[in-house]
Structures are given as structure tokens and as C-alpha cells.
Amino acid sequence: MREDLPELLSLPFKYGNPHYLTLPTNCLLPERVRDHLERFFEMLDGKKPGARIYCNLSVDGIGQRHDEIRGVEGNFDKVLRTIEYLREIRNRRPELKIGIHTVISKFNINDIDSVYEYFLPLPCVDSMTCTIAEQRRELNNMKKALTPSRDEFRKVVATLVERLSKNERLDKTVETLRISYYDFVDRWLATGRQPLPCFAGRASCQISSDGKVLACGVRWFEEGFMGDLRETGYDFRKIWHSAKSDQIRRSIRNLECACPLSHAYYSTLACNIIPSAKIYFKKVMLKRSPFHFKTDVDRQGTTRYNAL
């Protein structure tokens, strides 16, 4: 909704060297998405031509089911219109990629396969991913029971893994990482504990629209507030190296919280050498693609999706 959004999107390329930029949208304003992207790409001309720009469209169901979950009549039609606009832009800007992002919750646990069946065959779709719904202070849903049971999640994931492994268009490295995330979520659902040492607040953080620096979207202001950029003259280092931030990091290191937050997981995975090495070995060293998976249950009752 911000008129200066294209300028904001161009800042990472002005001050850094990102390989990826992900833009999520609920597709409620298809024309605004189109216009902002057009302007953004004009500003990007001549800068970082190798960067991939992923526009991820939020989809929770097909047709009226999506509208019901989102509470907005006609939202699914706007999703399709947004895809058409993105296709037109991608004809001129091949670095633009189109992704579908679904959140698995109690509301749509039986609809996930239909989402993949609808969108996965579309040649314009470059990426499909799903995450699990959870209680997050960031989303103001702490009093709502959204998370599906472990058995429900396991059943859905088995179907998704099979679909993804058969699709040759999707990047196999990305596919492998996502399947490792499903295993991570399964272990979290089984134990309620953090399956990997979390590096939120160390390898990643969030900055709110009003300049608050937060360890992650689950702790949010209540337990993850590290500082306010407006109070430090926009000096991020003062916040990052403060005693308050160190205290939050110690709390996370001591496993005083546990969650399946996906973007925190991926940055955490990069900081956990052994799990990352296993994924690298399966994908690069063994060169097994496409992957075929079987389900094992360990002594703790944790389901694991292992590359054969």
C-alpha cells in the first residue's frame, strides 16, 4: 500500500549484494502489485542482473474455499489475475519468479493437495512451498488453535513430497531443503522442543515497519525486542551488539522457546554444520535426483523422510 515500496525494494541492491529477494502478497491489489513491480524493475536496471526476484502468492485453498478462509470475497480471482500480470512482466524480466505459498492449518488441512494439483502443473509457477500454521505474537493469534495434529501434518507432507519429487521443473536443491523443513516440523510436533539449536537473533532478525528490531516473529515484542532504530540514530550495530540483544540470544540458546518458524529454520540450518552437511551430501555428492523418500519412525516416534 506504500507508494514508495519500489524505492524500499531497491535498497538491498543499493547497499548489498542479495542473490534473492522474496516479495509476499495476498493478491488483494493485483494492479498495485503489477505497477510496483514495473517501477521496481525500472529502478533495478543495470544493477545485480543475476538476482532472482520471487513474488510469492498466498493461497490457502481453491476458489470459494480460499475466499472463505481469507474472509475476502473474490480473493481467489485476484490471485489468478495477479499471476497473469506477473507472467506479462516475466516475459520481459526473466529474473522474476512466481511462487505459491500455502499455510497448513486446521482450516485447510484437507485442501492442501488440491492447491498443489491446481498450481503445480502450471508452467508459469516456479516454486511451491508450504509452512505450518502456528501461534505467533506477530500475527496476534495466540488465543487461536490453528496448528494441525502431527498425524494430519504427516499425511499431508507424504503427499507433497511425492508430488514435488515427480516435478522436474522445480529446483532440486530447494526441494531438498523444503523436505528437510518438513522433517524439522514433524520433530517439533512430536516433542514440542526445538529440534535444532536456533540462531534467531544471531543469523537472522526482523525489523518492523516502525523500526523495531526483533529476534523473530514468534517472540516478537514481548520476548524478542532488541531495540528501536529510531532511538539509535538508525545505527543497527548499537542494537545488535547491545546487552539486551545478548540476553535474548542466551535465552534462545538455552532452548527457552521452540517453534517451526520457516525462515528462522533456513538461516539456522546454515549455522548447523552437521545437518547442513547431510543435506549437501545427499543432494550434491550422491547426485540423487529426483529424490525418492521413505518414512521411518525413530525411537522417539519422530517421522523422518530419508533419501533412498
Backbone torsions as a table, in degrees:
resi	resn	phi	psi	omega
1	MET	NA	-15.4	-179.9
2	ARG	-76.2	133.0	178.8
3	GLU	-68.7	-25.5	-178.2
4	ASP	-95.4	18.1	-178.3
5	LEU	-58.9	-43.0	177.9
6	PRO	-58.1	-37.9	177.9
7	GLU	-65.0	-40.3	178.6
8	LEU	-64.6	-40.8	-179.0
9	LEU	-65.8	-26.7	-177.8
10	SER	-82.1	-14.5	-176.2
11	LEU	-62.1	-41.0	178.1
12	PRO	-58.0	-31.4	-179.3
13	PHE	-81.4	-20.8	176.6
14	LYS	-77.6	-39.1	-173.7
15	TYR	-107.2	-8.8	-177.2
16	GLY	-142.8	-165.8	-177.1
17	ASN	-136.0	62.3	-177.1
18	PRO	-72.5	143.3	175.4
19	HIS	-91.1	-24.3	-179.1
20	TYR	-135.3	146.4	169.5
21	LEU	-136.9	124.2	-177.2
22	THR	-108.6	128.9	-178.1
23	LEU	-120.0	105.0	178.1
24	PRO	-83.1	147.0	177.0
25	THR	-147.2	144.1	174.0
26	ASN	-88.7	-1.8	173.8
27	CYS	68.8	16.8	179.6
28	LEU	-72.2	-19.9	-179.4
29	LEU	-128.4	72.6	-175.2
30	PRO	-57.2	-42.0	-178.9
31	GLU	-67.1	-35.6	178.4
32	ARG	-68.0	-40.1	175.9
33	VAL	-58.7	-47.4	-179.9
34	ARG	-60.4	-49.8	-175.6
35	ASP	-65.0	-41.0	179.9
36	HIS	-65.7	-41.5	179.7
37	LEU	-66.1	-40.2	177.5
38	GLU	-58.0	-46.1	-178.4
39	ARG	-68.7	-38.5	178.9
40	PHE	-61.3	-45.5	-179.3
41	PHE	-66.7	-32.4	174.6
42	GLU	-62.2	-40.0	179.3
43	MET	-71.9	-24.1	-175.3
44	LEU	-85.7	-10.8	-176.8
45	ASP	-52.6	126.6	177.9
46	GLY	85.0	-3.4	-179.3
47	LYS	-116.1	129.9	173.8
48	LYS	44.6	60.9	-176.6
49	PRO	-64.1	-18.0	-178.1
50	GLY	-86.6	-6.1	-176.5
51	ALA	-71.7	143.0	175.5
52	ARG	-99.4	134.0	179.2
53	ILE	-110.6	107.0	-180.0
54	TYR	-95.0	124.6	172.3
55	CYS	-105.6	110.3	-176.4
56	ASN	-97.5	121.7	-178.8
57	LEU	-96.9	127.0	-179.2
58	SER	-78.4	122.3	179.7
59	VAL	-134.8	123.4	-178.5
60	ASP	-110.1	-8.3	-180.0
61	GLY	-174.4	-175.4	-179.8
62	ILE	-109.9	134.7	175.5
63	GLY	61.7	-130.7	-176.2
64	GLN	-62.1	-29.9	-180.0
65	ARG	-61.8	-41.5	177.2
66	HIS	-63.1	-43.2	-179.8
67	ASP	-62.0	-39.2	-179.6
68	GLU	-65.1	-45.6	-178.6
69	ILE	-65.9	-41.1	-178.2
70	ARG	-78.8	-19.7	-179.5
71	GLY	74.8	22.5	-178.8
72	VAL	-133.3	114.0	178.9
73	GLU	-65.8	133.2	178.3
74	GLY	84.1	6.6	-177.8
75	ASN	-64.9	-38.9	-177.4
76	PHE	-66.0	-38.9	176.6
77	ASP	-60.8	-35.1	178.1
78	LYS	-70.8	-30.3	174.3
79	VAL	-60.8	-47.1	-178.9
80	LEU	-65.8	-36.8	178.2
81	ARG	-67.7	-38.1	177.6
82	THR	-62.3	-41.9	178.5
83	ILE	-60.0	-41.5	179.5
84	GLU	-63.1	-42.5	177.9
85	TYR	-62.4	-42.6	-179.4
86	LEU	-65.2	-37.1	177.3
87	ARG	-61.6	-41.5	179.7
88	GLU	-62.9	-42.0	179.6
89	ILE	-67.7	-40.0	-176.3
90	ARG	-66.8	-25.0	175.9
91	ASN	-60.8	-27.6	179.0
92	ARG	-102.7	-25.1	-177.4
93	ARG	-126.8	85.8	-176.1
94	PRO	-64.6	-14.7	177.6
95	GLU	-71.8	-13.2	176.3
96	LEU	-77.3	128.5	178.2
97	LYS	-119.2	145.8	-177.5
98	ILE	-109.0	124.2	-179.6
99	GLY	-122.2	151.7	174.0
100	ILE	-113.7	126.0	-177.0
101	HIS	-120.4	123.4	-178.9
102	THR	-121.2	138.5	175.9
103	VAL	-103.7	122.0	179.9
104	ILE	-82.3	118.4	-179.6
105	SER	-136.4	177.1	176.7
106	LYS	-63.3	-23.2	-177.0
107	PHE	-76.9	-28.4	-174.1
108	ASN	-129.9	20.0	-175.4
109	ILE	-57.5	-28.2	180.0
110	ASN	-94.3	2.5	-176.1
111	ASP	-110.3	-5.4	-173.2
112	ILE	-62.7	-43.8	-177.5
113	ASP	-62.8	-35.1	179.9
114	SER	-67.3	-32.2	176.6
115	VAL	-64.2	-46.2	179.5
116	TYR	-67.4	-38.2	179.3
117	GLU	-64.3	-33.0	-178.6
118	TYR	-78.5	-46.9	-169.5
119	PHE	-94.8	-30.1	-174.2
120	LEU	-61.3	-37.6	179.3
121	PRO	-72.3	-15.1	-176.6
122	LEU	-66.7	125.1	-178.1
123	PRO	-65.5	-19.2	-178.9
124	CYS	-82.7	-11.4	-178.2
125	VAL	-88.0	118.2	-176.9
126	ASP	-95.3	-18.9	-173.1
127	SER	-154.3	141.9	172.8
128	MET	-135.4	132.6	-179.2
129	THR	-145.4	156.4	174.3
130	CYS	-140.8	149.7	175.1
131	THR	-127.5	167.4	-177.9
132	ILE	-95.5	139.2	177.2
133	ALA	-68.5	142.1	-179.0
134	GLU	-149.1	164.4	175.0
135	GLN	-79.2	120.0	-178.3
136	ARG	-134.9	128.9	178.6
137	ARG	-59.0	-33.1	179.5
138	GLU	-56.7	-35.2	-176.2
139	LEU	-97.8	2.4	177.1
140	ASN	55.5	44.2	-177.7
141	ASN	-126.9	27.1	-174.0
142	MET	-64.4	-20.2	-178.5
143	LYS	-98.2	5.8	-177.2
144	LYS	-107.8	136.1	176.5
145	ALA	-88.6	99.2	-174.7
146	LEU	-109.3	-29.1	-170.0
147	THR	-74.6	127.6	176.6
148	PRO	-69.3	165.2	178.3
149	SER	-72.3	165.7	-179.6
150	ARG	-63.6	-41.2	180.0
151	ASP	-63.8	-41.4	178.4
152	GLU	-63.4	-44.8	-179.3
153	PHE	-63.1	-43.7	-177.7
154	ARG	-61.1	-41.4	-179.1
155	LYS	-65.0	-43.1	179.6
156	VAL	-65.2	-44.4	-176.6
157	VAL	-63.8	-38.7	179.2
158	ALA	-58.2	-39.5	178.5
159	THR	-69.5	-41.0	-179.1
160	LEU	-64.9	-42.8	179.8
161	VAL	-59.5	-42.1	-180.0
162	GLU	-64.3	-42.7	179.3
163	ARG	-65.1	-45.5	-177.3
164	LEU	-64.2	-39.6	-176.8
165	SER	-67.0	-22.0	-178.6
166	LYS	-91.6	-8.5	-176.7
167	ASN	-96.6	110.7	-175.7
168	GLU	-78.1	-14.3	-178.1
169	ARG	-74.3	-27.6	-174.0
170	LEU	-80.0	145.3	179.3
171	ASP	-63.9	123.5	-174.4
172	LYS	-71.8	-28.6	176.0
173	THR	-66.6	-45.3	177.6
174	VAL	-61.9	-42.1	179.1
175	GLU	-58.7	-44.2	-179.2
176	THR	-63.0	-42.4	179.3
177	LEU	-63.6	-38.9	-179.3
178	ARG	-68.8	-37.4	177.5
179	ILE	-67.0	-34.2	175.6
180	SER	-65.9	-33.1	176.4
181	TYR	-66.1	-40.0	178.6
182	TYR	-60.9	-40.0	177.3
183	ASP	-63.8	-40.1	178.0
184	PHE	-60.2	-45.9	179.7
185	VAL	-64.1	-40.8	-179.8
186	ASP	-60.7	-41.7	178.6
187	ARG	-66.5	-37.2	177.2
188	TRP	-64.7	-43.2	178.8
189	LEU	-64.3	-33.3	-177.1
190	ALA	-73.3	-36.2	-171.2
191	THR	-116.1	-24.2	-174.1
192	GLY	74.4	6.9	179.4
193	ARG	-110.3	164.6	180.0
194	GLN	-74.7	115.2	-176.3
195	PRO	-69.3	-29.5	177.8
196	LEU	-127.2	147.6	173.6
197	PRO	-56.4	123.1	-173.8
198	CYS	-85.3	137.8	179.8
199	PHE	-110.0	20.5	173.6
200	ALA	-62.0	137.8	-176.1
201	GLY	85.3	-8.2	175.8
202	ARG	-120.1	-53.4	179.3
203	ALA	-96.1	-12.4	-178.4
204	SER	-153.9	163.5	173.6
205	CYS	-161.1	177.2	174.4
206	GLN	-126.1	145.5	175.1
207	ILE	-120.0	120.3	-178.0
208	SER	-73.8	168.9	-176.5
209	SER	-64.3	-20.1	178.9
210	ASP	-105.4	18.7	170.4
211	GLY	90.6	10.3	177.6
212	LYS	-81.2	132.6	177.2
213	VAL	-96.8	125.2	-173.4
214	LEU	-129.3	145.0	-178.7
215	ALA	-63.0	-40.8	179.9
216	CYS	-167.3	175.2	-177.9
217	GLY	-81.1	-10.8	179.3
218	VAL	-87.8	-47.9	177.0
219	ARG	-68.7	-42.4	176.0
220	TRP	54.0	-145.2	-174.6
221	PHE	-70.3	-34.4	-172.2
222	GLU	-62.9	-44.4	-175.0
223	GLU	-127.9	-1.7	-175.3
224	GLY	-124.7	11.6	-177.8
225	PHE	-74.0	116.7	-176.8
226	MET	-99.4	-24.7	178.7
227	GLY	160.7	171.9	-177.7
228	ASP	-116.5	119.5	-178.4
229	LEU	-60.3	-31.0	-178.7
230	ARG	-70.3	-19.4	-179.8
231	GLU	-93.5	-6.6	-179.7
232	THR	-116.3	16.5	-177.5
233	GLY	66.2	29.9	-179.5
234	TYR	62.0	29.0	175.5
235	ASP	-93.7	99.9	-176.7
236	PHE	-62.9	-33.9	-175.7
237	ARG	-63.5	-34.8	179.0
238	LYS	-61.3	-36.6	178.6
239	ILE	-76.3	-45.2	-174.9
240	TRP	-62.8	-32.8	-177.3
241	HIS	-105.6	21.3	-178.2
242	SER	-83.6	162.3	178.0
243	ALA	-64.6	-35.1	179.3
244	LYS	-63.5	-42.7	178.4
245	SER	-65.2	-39.0	177.6
246	ASP	-62.2	-37.9	179.4
247	GLN	-64.5	-41.6	178.5
248	ILE	-65.0	-41.7	179.2
249	ARG	-62.3	-40.3	178.2
250	ARG	-61.8	-40.9	179.3
251	SER	-62.0	-43.2	178.9
252	ILE	-67.3	-41.4	179.1
253	ARG	-63.2	-32.9	-179.3
254	ASN	-82.3	9.6	176.5
255	LEU	59.2	40.2	177.3
256	GLU	-83.5	4.2	175.1
257	CYS	-148.7	163.8	177.9
258	ALA	-155.5	135.5	-179.7
259	CYS	-162.0	164.9	177.9
260	PRO	-105.2	32.6	-177.6
261	LEU	-58.9	121.2	-168.3
262	SER	-68.0	-48.5	-175.6
263	HIS	-69.5	-29.5	173.7
264	ALA	-68.9	-34.3	178.8
265	TYR	-63.4	-45.4	-175.5
266	TYR	-66.0	-38.8	176.3
267	SER	-71.4	-32.9	175.8
268	THR	-65.0	-40.7	-179.6
269	LEU	-59.6	-38.3	-179.9
270	ALA	-66.1	-20.2	-178.4
271	CYS	-100.7	-3.1	176.4
272	ASN	-108.1	102.7	-167.8
273	ILE	-63.8	-46.7	-173.8
274	ILE	-65.5	-50.7	177.7
275	PRO	-60.0	-39.0	179.3
276	SER	-65.5	-39.7	179.9
277	ALA	-64.3	-36.8	179.2
278	LYS	-63.9	-43.4	179.4
279	ILE	-65.2	-43.7	178.9
280	TYR	-60.5	-43.0	-177.8
281	PHE	-63.4	-44.1	-179.3
282	LYS	-64.7	-39.8	-174.5
283	LYS	-83.3	-49.2	-170.3
284	VAL	-92.9	-49.2	-174.4
285	MET	-72.0	-44.2	-179.3
286	LEU	-82.2	-20.6	178.1
287	LYS	52.1	47.6	-180.0
288	ARG	-97.9	104.2	-178.2
289	SER	-151.6	129.5	0.5
290	PRO	-72.3	161.8	-178.4
291	PHE	-86.5	146.7	172.2
292	HIS	-122.3	135.7	-170.8
293	PHE	-122.5	144.7	171.3
294	LYS	-120.6	159.8	-177.6
295	THR	-105.3	124.7	174.7
296	ASP	-115.2	152.1	175.1
297	VAL	-121.9	121.1	-177.1
298	ASP	-84.5	-174.6	-175.0
299	ARG	-65.0	-26.2	178.4
300	GLN	-85.6	1.9	-179.9
301	GLY	82.0	19.2	-178.0
302	THR	-90.7	128.8	176.7
303	THR	-79.0	136.6	177.4
304	ARG	-128.3	138.3	178.4
305	TYR	-104.2	104.4	-171.0
306	ASN	-105.4	136.2	175.5
307	ALA	-70.5	129.0	180.0
308	LEU	-79.1	NA	NA
